[in-house]
Amino acid sequence: MDNRQDLCSVESHYGRGAVLDGILQALSAAGKDLAHLAPADLAAVDEFHVRGREATTELAALAQLRPGERVLDVGCGLGGSVRYLAVEHGVRAIGVDLTKEYIDAAEVLARMVGLAGQVEFRQASACMLPFEDASFDVVWTEHVQMNIPDKRSFYAGLTRVLAPGGRLVFHDIFQGDGGEPHCPVPWAEQPSINFLASQSEIRNILEELGLTIRYWQDKSLPSQAWFEAADRKLAGSGAPPLGIHLLMGETARTKVRNMAINFREGRITSVQAVCASS
């Protein structure tokens, strides 16, 4: 596939239609008052990454955020991390995502929780960021590069918009030593849009781009445990009204099970990292 076909395939994978309606219905089913929502009410669904809010809280602590800093979330999904960082850390947060449906939903949800004007969302490719050089103190990304074949272009773009002395912080999935992952997984129904690289490959790229790796922690074991717990819950009591299964479509249960297996068999790994620009 060429780059345009890649982008269309990825956007169609995530843009399933009626995402916002499904979330609002689930919120009502969970007993939430849609006229008086708080950002925390959305935490179960609007952080589409491994270990959800727990991982976001960990990453924010690692980032050592300061009030007023400019933060860009690349691949923001429904905007959960953007809203969390704005509320809990007082930063000026912007989120970008390739999927228009996610951006539209993120804007509506921001208004519903009283954050209109405090956060911003834009539709854009992670490899073609519409910002000037050195625009942000922190660039943040969780579970995005797995869909991007050109890793160097992706990380070079993140580095370009990072101010001198700024931090690149990420939580991501990488290729393990156990072979190709079983599909479907949350980022790919089919292997055609799965582009995993190893941890060592990404470390080399980051260092070649002039970034200093300050923190690098493998989080595969807690990630495996998280998916195993989710799989047991789905097998027992079933899916709750509100959860990231709403974003994974009809194959949600299979994706959860495959993720547990992929981690257990060493086919994928999970990392949290902080890198500093010069």
C-alpha positions as CSV (number, residue, x, y, z in Angstrom):
1,M,0.0,0.0,0.0
2,D,1.1,3.6,-0.6
3,N,1.0,6.1,2.2
4,R,-2.5,7.4,1.3
5,Q,-3.9,3.9,1.2
6,D,-2.3,3.2,4.6
7,L,-3.9,6.3,6.1
8,C,-7.4,5.4,4.7
9,S,-7.1,1.8,6.0
10,V,-6.1,2.9,9.4
11,E,-8.8,5.5,9.7
12,S,-11.5,3.1,8.5
13,H,-10.2,0.6,11.1
14,Y,-10.9,3.0,14.0
15,G,-13.8,5.0,12.5
16,R,-16.6,2.5,13.1
17,G,-19.5,4.9,13.0
18,A,-21.8,5.9,15.9
19,V,-19.0,5.9,18.5
20,L,-20.3,8.9,20.3
21,D,-23.8,7.6,20.4
22,G,-22.7,4.3,21.8
23,I,-20.7,6.1,24.5
24,L,-23.6,8.3,25.5
25,Q,-26.0,5.4,25.6
26,A,-23.5,3.5,27.8
27,L,-23.1,6.4,30.1
28,S,-26.8,6.6,30.6
29,A,-26.9,2.8,31.2
30,A,-24.2,3.2,33.8
31,G,-26.4,5.7,35.7
32,K,-24.5,8.9,34.7
33,D,-26.4,12.2,34.3
34,L,-25.4,13.4,30.8
35,A,-26.2,17.0,31.8
36,H,-23.7,16.9,34.6
37,L,-20.7,14.8,33.5
38,A,-17.3,15.1,35.0
39,P,-14.1,14.1,33.1
40,A,-13.6,11.2,35.4
41,D,-17.0,9.7,34.3
42,L,-15.4,9.0,30.9
43,A,-12.2,7.4,32.1
44,A,-13.4,3.8,31.4
45,V,-13.8,4.4,27.7
46,D,-11.9,7.5,26.5
47,E,-8.3,6.2,27.2
48,F,-7.9,3.6,24.4
49,H,-4.6,2.1,25.5
50,V,-3.3,-0.7,27.7
51,R,-4.2,-0.3,31.4
52,G,-6.2,2.8,30.7
53,R,-6.2,5.6,33.3
54,E,-3.7,3.8,35.5
55,A,-1.1,4.0,32.7
56,T,-1.9,7.6,31.9
57,T,-1.4,8.6,35.6
58,E,2.0,6.8,35.6
59,L,3.1,8.5,32.4
60,A,2.1,11.9,33.6
61,A,4.2,11.5,36.7
62,L,7.1,10.4,34.6
63,A,6.7,13.5,32.4
64,Q,7.1,15.8,35.4
65,L,4.5,18.2,33.9
66,R,4.3,21.8,35.1
67,P,1.2,24.0,34.9
68,G,1.1,26.1,31.7
69,E,3.3,23.8,29.7
70,R,2.4,23.2,26.1
71,V,1.5,19.5,25.6
72,L,0.7,17.7,22.3
73,D,-1.0,14.3,22.4
74,V,-0.3,12.6,19.1
75,G,-3.0,10.0,18.4
76,C,-5.3,11.3,21.1
77,G,-8.3,9.1,20.2
78,L,-11.3,10.4,22.1
79,G,-9.2,12.9,24.0
80,G,-9.1,11.2,27.4
81,S,-5.5,11.9,28.2
82,V,-5.8,15.5,26.9
83,R,-8.6,16.2,29.3
84,Y,-6.9,14.4,32.1
85,L,-3.7,16.4,31.7
86,A,-5.5,19.7,31.4
87,V,-7.6,19.1,34.5
88,E,-5.0,17.4,36.8
89,H,-1.8,19.1,35.7
90,G,-3.0,22.5,34.4
91,V,-1.2,22.2,31.0
92,R,-2.3,23.7,27.7
93,A,-3.1,20.5,25.9
94,I,-3.8,19.8,22.2
95,G,-4.8,16.4,20.8
96,V,-4.5,15.3,17.2
97,D,-5.8,12.1,15.6
98,L,-6.2,10.7,12.1
99,T,-9.7,9.5,12.7
100,K,-12.3,12.3,12.2
101,E,-14.9,10.5,14.2
102,Y,-12.7,10.4,17.2
103,I,-11.9,14.1,16.9
104,D,-15.6,15.0,16.6
105,A,-16.4,12.9,19.6
106,A,-13.5,14.4,21.6
107,E,-14.8,17.9,21.0
108,V,-18.4,17.0,22.1
109,L,-17.2,15.2,25.2
110,A,-14.9,18.1,26.1
111,R,-18.0,20.4,26.0
112,M,-20.1,18.0,28.0
113,V,-17.5,17.9,30.9
114,G,-17.1,21.7,30.9
115,L,-13.7,21.9,29.2
116,A,-14.6,23.7,26.0
117,G,-11.9,26.3,25.4
118,Q,-9.4,24.6,27.8
119,V,-8.4,21.8,25.4
120,E,-8.1,21.7,21.6
121,F,-8.5,18.9,19.1
122,R,-7.5,18.6,15.4
123,Q,-7.7,16.0,12.8
124,A,-4.2,15.3,11.4
125,S,-1.8,12.5,10.5
126,A,0.8,11.7,13.1
127,C,3.4,11.8,10.3
128,M,2.3,15.3,9.1
129,L,1.8,17.4,12.2
130,P,0.3,20.8,11.4
131,F,2.5,22.8,13.9
132,E,5.6,24.9,13.7
133,D,9.0,23.7,14.9
134,A,9.6,23.7,18.6
135,S,5.9,24.4,19.4
136,F,5.6,22.1,22.5
137,D,7.3,21.5,25.8
138,V,6.0,17.9,25.9
139,V,5.0,15.6,23.1
140,W,2.9,12.7,24.4
141,T,1.8,9.5,22.5
142,E,0.2,6.3,23.5
143,H,-0.3,3.3,21.2
144,V,0.0,5.1,17.8
145,Q,3.2,4.0,16.0
146,M,2.0,0.4,15.6
147,N,0.0,1.5,12.6
148,I,2.9,3.5,11.0
149,P,5.4,1.7,8.8
150,D,7.9,4.6,8.6
151,K,9.1,4.8,12.2
152,R,11.8,7.3,11.5
153,S,9.4,9.7,9.9
154,F,7.0,9.4,12.8
155,Y,9.6,10.0,15.5
156,A,11.3,12.7,13.5
157,G,8.0,14.6,13.3
158,L,7.5,14.4,17.1
159,T,11.1,15.6,17.6
160,R,10.6,18.5,15.2
161,V,7.7,20.0,17.1
162,L,9.5,19.5,20.5
163,A,11.1,22.6,22.0
164,P,14.8,22.5,23.1
165,G,14.9,20.8,26.5
166,G,11.4,19.4,26.0
167,R,10.3,15.8,26.7
168,L,8.9,13.1,24.5
169,V,6.9,10.7,26.6
170,F,5.3,7.6,25.4
171,H,3.5,4.4,26.3
172,D,3.6,2.0,23.4
173,I,3.5,-1.6,22.0
174,F,6.6,-3.2,20.3
175,Q,7.4,-6.4,18.6
176,G,8.6,-9.2,20.9
177,D,10.8,-12.2,20.2
178,G,8.0,-14.7,20.1
179,G,6.9,-14.1,16.5
180,E,4.2,-12.1,14.8
181,P,1.2,-11.2,17.0
182,H,-2.1,-13.1,16.7
183,C,-4.7,-10.9,15.0
184,P,-7.1,-9.3,15.4
185,V,-5.6,-6.9,18.0
186,P,-7.0,-3.4,19.0
187,W,-4.9,-1.6,16.3
188,A,-5.3,-4.1,13.5
189,E,-8.1,-6.5,12.4
190,Q,-5.6,-7.9,9.8
191,P,-1.8,-7.9,9.7
192,S,-1.8,-5.5,6.7
193,I,-2.0,-2.5,9.1
194,N,0.2,-3.9,11.8
195,F,3.7,-2.4,11.7
196,L,5.5,-3.4,14.9
197,A,9.2,-2.7,15.5
198,S,11.4,-4.0,18.3
199,Q,12.4,-2.0,21.3
200,S,16.0,-1.9,20.2
201,E,15.0,-0.6,16.7
202,I,13.1,2.3,18.3
203,R,15.8,3.1,20.8
204,N,18.3,3.4,17.9
205,I,16.0,5.7,16.0
206,L,15.4,7.9,19.0
207,E,19.1,8.2,19.7
208,E,20.0,8.9,16.1
209,L,17.5,11.8,16.1
210,G,19.4,13.3,19.0
211,L,17.1,12.4,21.8
212,T,18.4,11.3,25.2
213,I,16.6,8.4,26.7
214,R,16.1,9.2,30.4
215,Y,13.6,6.5,31.3
216,W,12.7,3.2,29.6
217,Q,10.6,0.6,31.5
218,D,9.2,-2.6,30.1
219,K,5.6,-2.9,31.3
220,S,4.7,-6.2,29.6
221,L,3.9,-8.1,32.8
222,P,1.3,-5.7,34.2
223,S,0.0,-5.3,30.6
224,Q,-0.5,-9.0,30.3
225,A,-2.2,-9.2,33.7
226,W,-4.5,-6.4,32.7
227,F,-5.7,-8.2,29.6
228,E,-6.0,-11.5,31.4
229,A,-8.2,-9.9,34.0
230,A,-10.3,-8.2,31.2
231,D,-10.6,-11.6,29.4
232,R,-11.8,-13.3,32.6
233,K,-14.3,-10.6,33.3
234,L,-15.7,-10.8,29.7
235,A,-16.0,-14.6,30.1
236,G,-17.8,-14.2,33.4
237,S,-20.0,-11.2,34.0
238,G,-19.6,-9.9,30.4
239,A,-18.7,-6.4,29.3
240,P,-19.8,-3.5,31.4
241,P,-21.9,-0.7,29.8
242,L,-18.9,1.6,29.5
243,G,-15.5,0.4,28.4
244,I,-13.0,0.4,25.5
245,H,-14.8,-2.6,24.0
246,L,-17.1,0.0,22.6
247,L,-14.2,1.1,20.4
248,M,-13.1,-2.3,19.2
249,G,-16.3,-3.5,17.4
250,E,-17.7,-7.0,17.2
251,T,-14.3,-8.6,17.6
252,A,-13.6,-6.9,21.0
253,R,-13.6,-10.2,22.9
254,T,-11.2,-11.9,20.5
255,K,-8.9,-8.9,20.6
256,V,-8.7,-8.9,24.4
257,R,-8.0,-12.6,24.4
258,N,-5.3,-12.3,21.7
259,M,-3.6,-9.5,23.5
260,A,-3.3,-11.6,26.7
261,I,-1.9,-14.5,24.6
262,N,0.4,-12.2,22.6
263,F,1.9,-10.8,25.8
264,R,2.2,-14.3,27.4
265,E,3.9,-15.7,24.4
266,G,6.3,-12.8,24.1
267,R,5.0,-11.7,20.7
268,I,4.5,-8.1,21.9
269,T,6.0,-6.0,24.6
270,S,4.8,-2.7,26.3
271,V,7.1,0.2,27.2
272,Q,6.8,3.5,29.0
273,A,9.6,6.0,28.2
274,V,10.8,9.5,28.6
275,C,13.2,11.1,26.2
276,A,14.7,14.6,26.3
277,S,15.5,16.9,23.3
278,S,18.8,18.7,23.2
